[in-house]
């Protein structure tokens, strides 16, 4: 049973479905779950909730009462939190929740706590001040932070539900006190803390990530690294173009962080190389599958099968050296990123086209399972049409949330 998620869920469902596992998806009621259109989705259960706490409670009720013991894998932060806080309840209902140390799951969901522990472990991180009210903004100056700096939510998943119109759930750059106050106030108004953090100097092409899976003794079963040359919104956003590339120094720092935190099971950590000294500095940690999961699988490491087989006692899939120089491309988002980078003078159209010279892979399209990508393209076109009409004044702003409603539970 997969909890929530969007593009991530599709990749995981395909991996498990190809291995003969019957996949049930419990939707989060917020993101447009393309995986429900996949031939590998055995059943889709929709929960129409725009409150994170509400959907977690409904998931738990359903899991306890469904009478079908299953492996439970979270594909979003709300699923991670549900497992971390209710493992004994899930196990009591016969389920096998994802392998993890639950206190570490909760720590990694809290960016402020993660940064504090990283510093104690000797992993470099940007200086950060946490604001829980507008009055806390003054603490940024006292800590020596200068402009420009960035404002990041302590919990992106809560922000996306509570304030979907916020500029970026990943973070936003501010250049003066007025912009800082304007970025912090909406976050604290919905009960989300604001991390005021110094910028790591350098372009987005300095972002890099490490993935691993640590066994019950804290020993790594696998290593994988990649680069994220482009993202949208630029500066703080989701990756639009990813490249597999083995980087041993990134892996060494990532493993040091995971073992120091006490991670068990899967983990992903994103870093950025500081242009001033080349230091690898922490951006964020994620103890679950990510939007780049399909790239990890294509490179030769099937994280979904690793997690599933560990829980049910099956032999692990091959875990050899991952392939370098594979590309994952999110076309609509990357076109928007190109426009933003071009306006900022950081990328030309020619450079962008040359980066696509080697055939990239796509996050949703597969010849054996084409319907999810076709539905996604239709939704994207509708959203673009609504945006154009809104810009011309012919209709209201685009609606928040998924572009179309899905069937109620039980699903397929």
WODA-V202031 format. One record per backbone hydrogen bond with DSSP energy under -1.0 kcal/mol. NH is the residue of the N-H (numbers start at 1). CO is the residue of the C=O. E is the energy in kcal/mol with one decimal. If there is no record, write none. Layout:
BEGIN
((NH | CO | E) (NH | CO | E))
END
This chain:
BEGIN
((2 | 24 | -2.8) (3 | 73 | -2.0) (4 | 26 | -2.9) (10 | 6 | -1.5) (11 | 7 | -1.7) (12 | 8 | -2.1) (13 | 9 | -2.9) (14 | 10 | -2.2) (15 | 11 | -2.1) (16 | 12 | -2.4) (17 | 13 | -2.8) (18 | 14 | -2.4) (20 | 17 | -1.7) (21 | 16 | -2.5) (25 | 43 | -2.5) (26 | 2 | -2.9) (27 | 45 | -2.7) (34 | 32 | -1.3) (36 | 33 | -1.4) (37 | 34 | -2.1) (38 | 35 | -1.6) (41 | 38 | -1.6) (42 | 23 | -1.5) (43 | 23 | -1.8) (45 | 25 | -3.0) (49 | 47 | -1.6) (55 | 51 | -2.5) (56 | 52 | -2.0) (57 | 53 | -1.9) (58 | 54 | -1.9) (59 | 55 | -2.6) (60 | 56 | -2.5) (61 | 57 | -2.3) (62 | 58 | -2.2) (63 | 59 | -2.9) (64 | 60 | -2.4) (65 | 61 | -1.9) (66 | 62 | -1.7) (72 | 96 | -2.2) (73 | 1 | -2.6) (75 | 3 | -2.6) (80 | 76 | -1.7) (81 | 77 | -2.4) (82 | 78 | -2.2) (83 | 79 | -2.2) (84 | 80 | -2.6) (85 | 81 | -2.0) (86 | 82 | -1.2) (90 | 86 | -2.3) (91 | 87 | -2.9) (92 | 88 | -2.2) (93 | 89 | -1.2) (94 | 91 | -1.8) (95 | 90 | -2.4) (96 | 70 | -2.6) (98 | 72 | -1.4) (105 | 101 | -1.8) (106 | 102 | -2.0) (107 | 103 | -1.8) (108 | 104 | -2.6) (109 | 105 | -1.2) (111 | 154 | -1.1) (114 | 110 | -2.4) (115 | 111 | -2.4) (116 | 112 | -1.9) (117 | 113 | -2.5) (118 | 114 | -2.4) (119 | 115 | -2.1) (120 | 116 | -1.7) (121 | 117 | -1.6) (122 | 119 | -1.1) (123 | 118 | -2.8) (129 | 196 | -2.7) (131 | 194 | -3.2) (136 | 133 | -1.9) (137 | 134 | -1.4) (139 | 136 | -1.5) (140 | 137 | -1.8) (142 | 138 | -1.6) (143 | 139 | -1.5) (144 | 141 | -1.4) (145 | 140 | -2.2) (149 | 174 | -1.9) (150 | 197 | -2.9) (151 | 172 | -2.5) (152 | 195 | -2.5) (154 | 193 | -2.3) (159 | 155 | -1.7) (160 | 156 | -2.5) (161 | 157 | -1.3) (162 | 158 | -2.7) (163 | 159 | -3.2) (166 | 163 | -2.2) (172 | 151 | -1.9) (174 | 149 | -2.9) (180 | 176 | -2.2) (181 | 177 | -2.6) (182 | 178 | -2.2) (183 | 179 | -1.7) (184 | 180 | -2.1) (185 | 181 | -2.4) (188 | 184 | -2.1) (189 | 185 | -1.8) (190 | 187 | -1.1) (191 | 188 | -1.3) (192 | 187 | -2.4) (194 | 131 | -2.7) (195 | 152 | -3.8) (196 | 129 | -3.7) (197 | 150 | -2.6) (198 | 127 | -2.3) (206 | 203 | -1.7) (207 | 204 | -1.9) (208 | 271 | -2.2) (209 | 226 | -2.4) (210 | 269 | -2.3) (211 | 224 | -2.9) (212 | 267 | -2.0) (214 | 265 | -2.7) (215 | 219 | -2.8) (218 | 215 | -2.2) (221 | 213 | -3.3) (224 | 211 | -1.5) (226 | 209 | -1.5) (227 | 243 | -3.2) (228 | 207 | -2.1) (230 | 241 | -1.2) (232 | 238 | -2.3) (236 | 234 | -1.2) (238 | 232 | -1.9) (240 | 230 | -2.1) (241 | 230 | -1.3) (242 | 328 | -2.4) (243 | 227 | -2.2) (244 | 326 | -2.3) (245 | 225 | -1.2) (251 | 247 | -2.1) (252 | 248 | -2.2) (253 | 249 | -2.0) (254 | 250 | -2.7) (255 | 251 | -2.7) (256 | 252 | -1.9) (257 | 253 | -2.2) (258 | 254 | -2.6) (259 | 255 | -2.8) (260 | 256 | -1.9) (261 | 257 | -2.3) (262 | 258 | -1.3) (263 | 258 | -2.5) (265 | 214 | -3.1) (267 | 212 | -2.1) (268 | 286 | -2.3) (269 | 210 | -2.3) (270 | 284 | -3.0) (271 | 208 | -3.6) (272 | 281 | -2.0) (273 | 206 | -1.9) (274 | 279 | -2.9) (275 | 201 | -2.8) (278 | 274 | -2.9) (281 | 272 | -2.5) (282 | 124 | -2.9) (283 | 270 | -2.8) (284 | 270 | -1.2) (286 | 268 | -3.2) (293 | 290 | -1.8) (296 | 292 | -1.7) (297 | 293 | -2.2) (298 | 294 | -2.5) (299 | 295 | -1.8) (300 | 297 | -1.7) (301 | 296 | -2.1) (303 | 301 | -1.2) (306 | 302 | -2.2) (307 | 303 | -2.7) (308 | 304 | -2.5) (309 | 305 | -3.0) (310 | 306 | -2.1) (311 | 307 | -1.4) (312 | 308 | -2.0) (313 | 309 | -1.2) (314 | 309 | -1.6) (323 | 299 | -2.1) (325 | 244 | -2.8) (328 | 242 | -2.0) (329 | 361 | -3.0) (330 | 240 | -2.5) (334 | 330 | -2.5) (335 | 331 | -2.1) (336 | 332 | -1.6) (337 | 333 | -2.1) (338 | 334 | -2.6) (339 | 335 | -1.9) (340 | 336 | -2.0) (341 | 337 | -3.1) (342 | 338 | -2.8) (343 | 339 | -2.2) (344 | 340 | -1.7) (345 | 342 | -1.1) (346 | 341 | -2.9) (352 | 348 | -2.2) (353 | 349 | -2.6) (354 | 350 | -2.3) (355 | 351 | -1.6) (356 | 353 | -1.1) (357 | 354 | -1.5) (361 | 327 | -3.1) (369 | 366 | -1.2) (374 | 370 | -1.8) (375 | 371 | -2.7) (376 | 372 | -2.4) (377 | 373 | -2.5) (378 | 374 | -2.1) (379 | 375 | -2.3) (380 | 376 | -2.4) (381 | 377 | -2.4) (382 | 378 | -2.2) (383 | 379 | -2.3) (384 | 380 | -2.4) (385 | 381 | -2.2) (386 | 382 | -2.4) (387 | 383 | -2.3) (388 | 384 | -2.4) (389 | 385 | -2.4) (390 | 386 | -2.5) (391 | 387 | -2.4) (392 | 388 | -1.8) (394 | 389 | -2.3))
END
